[in-house]
């Protein structure tokens, strides 16, 4: 359990998420993330020099990724501040936040910044030397697609892991379609009144498309409307499977940022010093081979145990749910109501740029609890390699 790590209220942002091959497809994720962070801090009146450390969570290789941490720190205006790169697929946000929290807990950091930035679009295509190949033919790898389609340890594509969990938990096609409809309805709540809820945390991203033209992306792009009839008309991705393309997420691009600091500094930087946001605990787990979604519940239980609370004590639950079965399986194990999880949106509907996915979900959970007057937030999500990570945050 952590006792000293806090987040200033609204000391965070997420850009809109853009479906891959859209408006952000050609942007360097780290450069764009640093530029967005710099604009965000200028809008808040923050001096980047206040930072002790910058932690960058990113998962898809970008040009000169080797320098990511200190490069990003310099680009946001913290030229004398070191940085580090953290990467673990879709649990990157959770682990980055935990590492920042541990820095504060041990007294190493006073103010730290977590920058989460990824671009699934136009991923790198790597070529590896292979002198033993026929005629010296090299080994080629598509950084993003090849790894989505096959875990080198489990030997299966990610969709297969979802179907394995569906079979084990008795999850049906009908349950997955119904859950997808519910998640789409919840996302619509975030768009009400001219996106009133989303504007509590969402920060526009600026893209320079030419020397003379810059576009501003203010809202999510590429979200597909879900209807009962539309989902029913889709074929399963795998024969006899429970998931269609409508019941799973899609790759996306975007970035997010969160300040993790001391209680005193959080009050100074907060948009509302009376509202306290505390990072409480972290949990992790790994499921058996090719059962990725099954790792979420034990990681969540670990975070709850570390926080000294039960699932029934939670005021909000947010999950990275690349497949509908993720939420159904987690709810069955922890005794949660699937309909009350993921209010105002989830990655099943608005896509996942991997690194920043969990960060956006945590922000939505914090804002949900701020409206309710406080409570405990649980964020949980699976990640490549049949792993998962969870975080408990207290808002009061």
N, C-alpha and C positions, 0 to 999 in steps of 0.2 A: 504493500500500500504506500502511495505517495502522500506527503503532507505539505510540501512546500511549493509545488508547481501550480501556477495559475495562468489563465488566459484572459487578457483584457476583453471585456464585452465589446464586441465588434472590432476587436483587434485581429481581424481575419477577413479574408475575402475568397471567393471562388469566381472565376470567369464563367461565362456560359460554357456549356459543353457543346461541341460541334461534331456532328457525325463525320467519320473519317472521309477523306477526299473532298471536304468542304472548304469553308473560308480560311481555315488554319492549316490546310494541308501542306503548304510550302514554307511554314514558319519554323525556325529553329526553336524547339520547345524551351530550352534553357534561356536563350536570349530573350524570347518573348516573355517568359515567366519573370525574368529579372526586370525587364522593362515595365511589366505590369505592377510588380512589387514596388518599384521606384515611384510610379505614378500614385499608387495607393498610399505610400508613406508620405508623399508630398501632400496629398489630399487630407491626410490626418494631421499634418504638421509635425511629423516625426522626423528626427535626425537619424539616419541609418548608422551614424557613428556610435549610437548608444548600444549597438549590438556587441555581444561578446563572441557569438558564434553563429554561423549560418549552416543549416542542415538542409541539403537538397535531396529530395526523393524523386527519382526518375528511373524508368525501366527500359525505355527503348533508346538504344544508342543514337546519339546525335554527334555531328561533327565536332571534334575536339572535346569530347565527353571526358577525356582524361583529366581535364582541368576543372571539371564542373563546379566543385565546392568553392574554392577561392575565386574562380572566375565569376561565378554568380554573385558572390559577396561584393566584389569590386564593381560589377555592373550596377548593383542597386545603390552604390554610393558608400559602401563600407570597405574602402580600399585596404585598410589595415587590419581587417577582421578575417580570420581563417574560416574555411568551410570544408564540408565533407559530403560525399555522395553516398546515399543509402538506396539500395534497390532490392525489392522482394515482391515483384509483381503487384497484385492488388492489395497486399497487406503493407505496402510501402508507407502509406500515410500513418497507419497505426504505429508502426515501429519507429518512424521518424519522430512522431510526437512523444513516444515513450522515451526515446534517447534524449530528446530535448528536456523532458521532464526530469530525467535522471541527472542531467547536467545541473539543473537548478537544485534538485534535492541534495546533491553532494556539495553544493556551494561553488562549483566550477563556473557556472553561468549565472548572470543576473538577468540579462535579456538575450533571448535567442530567437531566431527566425527560422521557421520551417517553410521552405519553398518546395512545392510539389508541382512538377511540370513534365508533361509527356505529349508526344505526338505519335499516334499509331499510324497515321497516314504516311505513305511513301517511306516506309521503314527501310533501313539499310540492308543491302544484300552483300553478305560477307563472302570472301573467297579465301580459303585456307590452303596453304602449300601442301602438296601431297606427292613427294618424290616417288613414292611407291605406286602411284596410280598409273594406269595405262598411258604411256607416253608422257608421264608426269602430270596428268590431268589433275587439276586442283579439286578440292571439296568445296561446294557452294552451300550457303545457308541463307535463307530468307529470315532475318532476325525476328520478325514478328509472326508471320503466318506459319512458318515451319514449327515454331514452338507452341503455338496454339493448337496445331494439328497433331502434335506428338510429344508427350512427356518422355524423355530419354530413359527414365527409370521405370515408370509404370508401363510405358509402351503404348499408351492410348491417347486419343484426342480428348480435349476438355469436355466436349459434348458427351462422349462415352462415359466419363466419370459421373456426369449428372444422371445419365440413364442407369448406371449401376446403383447409385444412391436411391433413385426412384424405385427401382425393383426391390431393393432391400427394405425400404420403408413403406412399400405398398402404395406409392404415389401414382395417381392415374392422370391420363391426358386431360380429363375433365377438371380435375383439381388444379392442374397447371394453367389451363385456360381461364378458370374462374379467378385464380390468384392474379393473373396478368391483368384482367379487367379491373380488379380492385386497385392494383397499383396504378393503373392509368387514371382511374377516378381520383386517387389521392394526388397525383401530379397535377390534375386540373385545379385542385384547391389552391395550389401554389400560384396558379396563373390568374386567379380571381382578382377583381378590382385592379386591373392593369398590372398584374404580377406583384401585387403588394407584398406578399410573403417573400418572394425571391429577392426583391429589392432590399430586404433586410441584410442580406449578406453578399449578393452578387455584384460584381464590379466589372464594367465593360472592358473589353480587350480591343486594343487598336492594332490594326494591321496595315502596313504600308505596302500597297500593291504596285506602286510605281513611284518615280521621283516626285510626282505632283499629286498623287492621290493616296489618301489614307481612308480606310473604312473602319467603322466601329461596330463591333458585334456586341449587342446588348442583351440578347436572349438566346436560349438554346436553339440549335439548328439540327434538323434531321429527325425529330421525334415523329414516329408514325402513330396515327390514331388507331386505337384498338376497339373493336366492336365484337360482340358475341358472335355475330354471323361471320365476320371476317376471320376471326380465329378458328372457328369451326371449319372453315373452308380450306385451311392450310394442311399440308401433309406433314407428318413427323419427319424430322431431319434424318433420324435413323429408323429403319423398319421396326414397327411395333414399339417405337419409343413414345415417351410422354411429352416430349418437347418439339414444338414447331419453331420456325424462325420467329414467330410472334411471341413465344414464351421464353426467349432468351435475349440478352442484351446485344449491343453492337459496339465495335471499336469507335473511339472518339478522340478528340484533341482538346486540350485545355490546360489551365494551371490554377493553383490555389496557394494561399499563404496564411500562416498562423503564427502569432507571437506567443511564446511560452516563457514565462517570467516569474518573478517572485510575487507574493501577495501585495507588497507595498507598491511595486512597480506597476502591477496590474491595475491597481486603483488609480494611479497617476495617468495611465494610458487609456483607461476605460471610457467608453462613451456614456456609461452610467456607473459611477463608482459604488452605488448601492447594490449593484448586481454582481455577485461573485461567481466565477467559474473556476472550479478546481479540477485538475487532472488527478484522478483517484487511484486507478489501477490499470494493469495490463494483463492480458492472458494470451496464451498461444497453444496450438495443438497440431498434430499431424495424424491423419487418418491412414488406414491401410491403402495399399496400392490402388490407384484409379478410383478413389472414393472421395474426391476433393470436398464436396459439399458436406460430407459427414464430419469434417474437422471443425466446422463453425461452432456447433453446440458445445463441445468440450472446451474450446478456447473461451467461449462466453462464460461457461461455468467457472473456469479458472479466474477470470476477471472479476466475476461476482464474489467468489470466495475471497479473493484478495481484498476486495472492498468491504467485506463483512456484511453483504446484503444478499437478498434473494431476488429471484426474477419477479416476484409479486411486488417488490419495492420499487420497481422501475416506473418512471414517468414517461419515458420515451424509448423506443427501440428503433435503431436504424441499421440497415444491413446492406452490404454489397451483395447483390443477388443476381449474378450473371445468368442464372437459370431459375425458373419459378420454383423448382424443387428445393432450392437452398432454403427458402423461408419456411416451406412446409415441413421439411425435415427438422429444422432448428426448433420450430414451434412445437412439434410433437415431443421432442426430447425435454425442452424446458417448460412445457406447459403454457406457452404463450398463445395469444389470439392473433392469428395471421392478419385479421382485418384491422387491428389497432397498431400494427407495426408499420413503419415507413410512411407515416403521415407526411404529406407535401412532396413526396417524390422518392425515387430510388434509381439505382443504376440500371435496373431491368428496363426502365422506360427511357431515361435520358442518356444512356450510353456510359461507357467507362474508358477514360483515358489512362487507366491503370494507376499511375502515381497519385494524381489528385483526387481519385474517386472517393476514397474514404474520408478525406479532408472535407469535401463538400457535404457528405452525409453527416459528419459530425456537426458542421455549422448549422445544417437544417435542424438537427436534433436540439442543439443549444437554443436556437431561436424558437422552436416549438415550446421548450420548457420555459423560456423567458415569458412567453405569452401566458403560460399556465401558472406562473408564479414560482417556478422552481421545481426541483426534483432530480432524480438520477437518470442519466442517459447511458444506454449501452449501445456501443457501435461494435458490430462484428462483421467479418467478411472472410471469404476463402481466398486462397492464392495458389499459384502454380506449385506443383510438387505435393499436392494433397495436404496443404497446410492451411492454417487460418490464424487470424489475430483479432483481438478484441480490446476495447478500451472502455472504462467507466469514467464518466465525467459528472460532476455534481454542480448544479446550478442553484444558487439560492440568493 
